[in-house]
Amino acid sequence: MTPAIAIIGAGPSGLLLARLLRYLGDIPSTIFELDPSSSARGQGGSLDIHKETGQCALEAAGLSSEFQKYMRSEADHLRLTDKTGFIHIDEETPGEGRPEIDRTQLRQLLIDSVPAKSIEWASKVTSVQPTPDGRFQVILANGSQDPRRFDFVVGADGAWSRVRPLVTDVLPFYSGISGMEVRFRDVDTTHPEISKLVGQGSYFCLSDEKAYFAQRQGDGSIRNYAMLRAPENWIDECGIDFSNPQAAKAALVERYFDDWSEANKDLVRLADDDHLIARQLLMLPVDHRWTSRPGVTLMGDAAHLMTPFAGEGVNNAMVDALELAEKMVAALRDGSAGTMQENLAKAVKEYEEGMFARIQRVAHDTLEGLGVIFTKNAPLEFKEMMERLRAGGHDL
Ligand SMILES: Cc1cc2nc3c(=O)[nH]c(=O)nc-3n(C[C@H](O)[C@H](O)[C@H](O)COP(=O)(O)OP(=O)(O)OC[C@H]3O[C@@H](n4cnc5c(N)ncnc54)[C@H](O)[C@@H]3O)c2cc1C
């Protein structure tokens, strides 16, 4: 018997799980996604997909060749500077296993890998309710109760998961880091000096507990995240009018980056006026875990939201999908004693135990990354951490 499976969220983890269940076990699922369509919303910047995690999960899903069509190995380049413009690291490392892919392309290739009818767009889930027969019902934002009953529900719906309350009361909290995202479209023609400064990969500039993370995108544009340590209410109370891009860029530079080199200041103040996002970074506790509950689990940011400072979020979200799919497929093929629900519950518990142990290490490294980036001694501590991780065999 095949269980009725609902996946909440068509992000990288939810889509990859749906693909893997079909690809490995011919198991169908229904994905509920709040976006009205695949193109309704820009998906944000570029992601580096690591060989040993994200690429491995895509390969297991039969998606390596699709990934290779869009990946950019030349983007595997890091330039690390400080506020004066002094270059601490300038490494061309293509082929070392961390090619970049634009988030929109990754999502689209995953959408194309599942049957179109399995994604229910414009379906914002407000909660998932247990039913008296031990199954689950999905409640949608338009007030409608989806009449279907699901045997198994997976929360792949990101930071503010509506599935998480079924297993824990824990909520994301503020990481202490806020800032602003800006973009340069057609940068080679409009701002060749910015193009040269950033190069083809990532440009990190770290000083005085502040940071720029600028990245080349697949369409040739550059995105820069200017981030700093700030109080939780900084976006509302710092006095910068983020609805007025020109004023916001000037104010941010004047107040927080005034002693940075002119070239670095330009990396905010010359950015396009039609793209400015104030950002506040949230996280779940490093040791976040819950007591397993039959019929429900979480993946990706819903399970282990972390700051992006080790570039692990999406990679581990995809490993979650792989490990969960493998265990579910094995459990549903298991001809030994036990009902389908019992076998599934055992498989999910095993997935969760493995995921908790893996994520605890990653979340710890990410927190350490935040500490060495937003410190007074920033470029040097960050460089030392990279060298230490490499000496320990990490592929950076
Ligand atoms: C600024 C920034 C930069 C980052 N950079 C990197 C990086 O370089 N490398 C890296 O590995 N990670 C990075 N991350 C983290 C990475 O984006 C996430 O870890 C990853 O997207 C998690 O995937 P997910 O599928 O779990 O969740 P998401 O990508 O959040 O997808 C969740 C999906 O669920 C949908 N959804 C949400 N709520 C509902 C609802 N109520 N009903 C229905 N659908 C819903 C959403 O619309 C979305 O499609 C970054 C994050 C940020 C904020």
PDBQT file of the ligand as one rigid body, heavy atoms in Angstrom, charges set to zero:
ROOT
HETATM    1  C1  LIG A 401      20.689  35.847   2.257  1.00  0.00    +0.000 C 
HETATM    2  C2  LIG A 401      20.825  34.357   2.248  1.00  0.00    +0.000 A 
HETATM    3  C3  LIG A 401      21.886  33.764   1.584  1.00  0.00    +0.000 A 
HETATM    4  C4  LIG A 401      22.043  32.364   1.584  1.00  0.00    +0.000 A 
HETATM    5  N1  LIG A 401      23.116  31.813   0.960  1.00  0.00    +0.000 NA
HETATM    6  C5  LIG A 401      23.316  30.477   1.022  1.00  0.00    +0.000 A 
HETATM    7  C6  LIG A 401      24.447  29.853   0.408  1.00  0.00    +0.000 A 
HETATM    8  O1  LIG A 401      25.281  30.508  -0.227  1.00  0.00    +0.000 OA
HETATM    9  N2  LIG A 401      24.591  28.501   0.509  1.00  0.00    +0.000 N 
HETATM   10  C7  LIG A 401      23.681  27.735   1.189  1.00  0.00    +0.000 A 
HETATM   11  O2  LIG A 401      23.854  26.490   1.276  1.00  0.00    +0.000 OA
HETATM   12  N3  LIG A 401      22.587  28.286   1.766  1.00  0.00    +0.000 NA
HETATM   13  C8  LIG A 401      22.396  29.623   1.704  1.00  0.00    +0.000 A 
HETATM   14  N4  LIG A 401      21.302  30.172   2.293  1.00  0.00    +0.000 N 
HETATM   15  C9  LIG A 401      20.353  29.279   2.969  1.00  0.00    +0.000 C 
HETATM   16  C10 LIG A 401      19.451  28.571   1.959  1.00  0.00    +0.000 C 
HETATM   17  O3  LIG A 401      18.801  29.549   1.178  1.00  0.00    +0.000 OA
HETATM   18  C11 LIG A 401      18.425  27.717   2.676  1.00  0.00    +0.000 C 
HETATM   19  O4  LIG A 401      19.061  26.892   3.620  1.00  0.00    +0.000 OA
HETATM   20  C12 LIG A 401      17.633  26.831   1.700  1.00  0.00    +0.000 C 
HETATM   21  O5  LIG A 401      16.931  27.623   0.767  1.00  0.00    +0.000 OA
HETATM   22  C13 LIG A 401      16.652  25.942   2.471  1.00  0.00    +0.000 C 
HETATM   23  O6  LIG A 401      15.848  25.224   1.584  1.00  0.00    +0.000 OA
HETATM   24  P1  LIG A 401      14.412  24.732   2.060  1.00  0.00    +0.000 P 
HETATM   25  O7  LIG A 401      13.862  23.955   0.914  1.00  0.00    +0.000 OA
HETATM   26  O8  LIG A 401      14.518  24.063   3.372  1.00  0.00    +0.000 OA
HETATM   27  O9  LIG A 401      13.564  26.054   2.345  1.00  0.00    +0.000 OA
HETATM   28  P2  LIG A 401      13.216  27.316   1.438  1.00  0.00    +0.000 P 
HETATM   29  O10 LIG A 401      14.245  27.536   0.395  1.00  0.00    +0.000 OA
HETATM   30  O11 LIG A 401      12.926  28.413   2.412  1.00  0.00    +0.000 OA
HETATM   31  O12 LIG A 401      11.867  26.905   0.701  1.00  0.00    +0.000 OA
HETATM   32  C14 LIG A 401      10.644  26.846   1.399  1.00  0.00    +0.000 C 
HETATM   33  C15 LIG A 401       9.495  26.838   0.397  1.00  0.00    +0.000 C 
HETATM   34  O13 LIG A 401       8.283  26.732   1.131  1.00  0.00    +0.000 OA
HETATM   35  C16 LIG A 401       7.361  27.710   0.701  1.00  0.00    +0.000 C 
HETATM   36  N5  LIG A 401       6.509  28.017   1.847  1.00  0.00    +0.000 N 
HETATM   37  C17 LIG A 401       6.845  28.698   2.965  1.00  0.00    +0.000 A 
HETATM   38  N6  LIG A 401       5.811  28.775   3.801  1.00  0.00    +0.000 NA
HETATM   39  C18 LIG A 401       4.789  28.106   3.204  1.00  0.00    +0.000 A 
HETATM   40  C19 LIG A 401       3.432  27.861   3.575  1.00  0.00    +0.000 A 
HETATM   41  N7  LIG A 401       2.943  28.301   4.741  1.00  0.00    +0.000 N 
HETATM   42  N8  LIG A 401       2.642  27.163   2.730  1.00  0.00    +0.000 NA
HETATM   43  C20 LIG A 401       3.129  26.705   1.536  1.00  0.00    +0.000 A 
HETATM   44  N9  LIG A 401       4.402  26.928   1.128  1.00  0.00    +0.000 NA
HETATM   45  C21 LIG A 401       5.219  27.628   1.960  1.00  0.00    +0.000 A 
HETATM   46  C22 LIG A 401       8.231  28.862   0.250  1.00  0.00    +0.000 C 
HETATM   47  O14 LIG A 401       7.540  29.726  -0.659  1.00  0.00    +0.000 OA
HETATM   48  C23 LIG A 401       9.400  28.129  -0.412  1.00  0.00    +0.000 C 
HETATM   49  O15 LIG A 401       9.140  27.832  -1.768  1.00  0.00    +0.000 OA
HETATM   50  C24 LIG A 401      21.111  31.558   2.277  1.00  0.00    +0.000 A 
HETATM   51  C25 LIG A 401      20.022  32.148   2.931  1.00  0.00    +0.000 A 
HETATM   52  C26 LIG A 401      19.883  33.532   2.918  1.00  0.00    +0.000 A 
HETATM   53  C27 LIG A 401      18.716  34.155   3.657  1.00  0.00    +0.000 C 
ENDROOT
TORSDOF 0
